[in-house]
Amino acid sequence: MRLFLDANICLDLLDITRPTSQASIAWYMSHKDDRDLEFYFSGDFITTFYYILAEQKKIDKHKVVHAIDALTQEITPFYLNHNDFMEAKNSFHDKHFTDFKDLMILHSALRLGCGRFLTHDKLLDELDQFGKLKIEGIQ
């Protein structure tokens, strides 16, 4: 099964000072060796990871690049395309979605054929399902 990790989960794996980091790390460590699971995240998050860690948190830029590289060795980046934008634009009228970025990422995960989307975003977690994609929080 393909799993798509939201940006907040990946940031937890990169920055152990985040409040939700320990839960994300524990979950990932207990599942990462499961041969039935494939892990993905949006490659478009990489610039956000770099900005938050290197520019806002002032972590050494080389260490940040090394950490992101290590993340991409274990969790495959999958990039948005124009179709994800178009699908999100066409479904943005739905009252459940106030964050257009989330909608594009969910469409990207669907395009990849993921079965589950893992997040700490409470609004997304409340959806429970997006098309064939099950949305789950990590406790």
C-alpha positions in Angstrom: 0.0 0.0 0.0 1.2 3.5 -0.8 1.2 6.0 2.0 1.4 9.7 1.5 2.9 11.7 4.4 1.8 15.3 4.9 4.4 18.1 5.3 3.8 18.2 9.1 4.8 14.5 9.5 7.9 15.0 7.4 8.9 18.1 9.4 8.5 16.1 12.6 11.0 13.5 11.2 13.4 16.4 10.4 13.0 18.4 13.6 12.7 16.6 16.9 11.8 19.9 18.7 8.3 20.0 17.3 5.5 19.0 19.7 4.3 16.2 17.5 7.7 14.9 16.5 8.0 12.0 19.0 4.6 10.5 17.9 5.6 10.8 14.2 9.0 9.3 14.7 7.6 6.4 16.8 4.9 5.7 14.1 7.4 5.9 11.3 10.0 3.7 13.0 7.4 1.1 13.7 6.3 1.0 10.1 9.3 1.8 7.9 10.5 -1.7 7.5 7.0 -3.1 6.5 7.6 -4.4 3.0 3.9 -3.9 2.1 4.2 -0.2 2.6 5.6 2.5 0.2 6.1 6.0 1.6 5.7 9.2 -0.3 5.6 12.9 0.3 5.2 15.9 -1.9 8.6 16.9 -3.3 7.1 20.4 -3.5 7.5 20.5 0.3 11.3 20.5 0.1 11.6 24.2 -0.3 9.3 24.7 2.7 11.3 22.3 4.8 14.5 24.2 3.9 13.0 27.5 4.6 11.6 26.5 8.0 14.7 24.7 9.2 17.5 26.8 7.7 15.9 30.3 7.6 13.5 30.3 10.5 15.1 27.9 12.9 18.6 28.9 11.9 19.8 25.3 11.6 23.1 25.0 9.7 22.2 25.0 6.0 24.4 22.1 5.1 22.9 20.0 7.9 19.4 20.8 6.6 20.3 19.8 3.1 21.9 16.6 4.4 18.8 15.8 6.5 16.4 16.5 3.6 18.6 14.3 1.4 18.4 11.5 4.0 14.6 11.9 4.1 14.3 11.5 0.3 16.4 8.3 0.5 13.7 6.7 2.7 10.5 8.5 1.6 10.0 9.1 -2.1 9.2 12.6 -3.2 6.3 12.9 -5.6 5.8 16.2 -7.4 2.7 18.2 -8.2 1.7 18.6 -11.8 -0.7 20.9 -13.6 -3.5 18.3 -13.4 -3.3 18.4 -9.6 -3.9 22.2 -9.8 -6.8 21.8 -12.2 -8.5 19.1 -10.1 -8.1 21.2 -7.0 -9.4 24.3 -8.8 -12.5 22.3 -9.9 -13.2 21.0 -6.5 -12.3 24.1 -4.4 -15.9 25.2 -4.2 -16.5 22.4 -1.6 -16.9 23.9 1.9 -14.6 21.3 3.4 -11.6 22.8 1.8 -10.3 26.2 3.0 -6.7 25.4 2.1 -6.1 25.2 -1.6 -2.6 23.8 -1.1 -4.0 20.8 0.9 -6.4 20.2 -1.9 -3.7 20.0 -4.5 -1.6 17.7 -2.3 -4.6 15.4 -1.8 -5.2 15.2 -5.6 -1.5 14.5 -6.1 -1.8 11.6 -3.6 -4.8 10.3 -5.5 -3.0 10.5 -8.8 -0.1 8.5 -7.3 -2.6 5.8 -6.2 -2.1 6.1 -2.4 -4.5 4.4 -0.1 -3.7 6.5 3.0 -2.8 10.1 3.8 -1.1 10.7 7.2 -1.3 14.1 8.8 -1.4 16.1 12.0 -3.7 18.6 10.4 -7.0 18.3 12.4 -9.1 19.7 9.6 -7.9 17.2 7.1 -8.1 14.4 9.7 -11.8 15.2 10.2 -12.5 14.5 6.5 -11.6 10.8 7.1 -11.8 10.2 3.4 -11.0 12.0 0.1 -12.0 9.9 -2.9 -10.3 6.5 -2.4 -7.8 8.1 0.0 -8.2 7.4 3.7 -7.0 10.4 5.8 -5.6 9.4 9.2 -3.9 11.3 12.0 -1.0 10.0 14.1 -1.6 9.9 17.8 
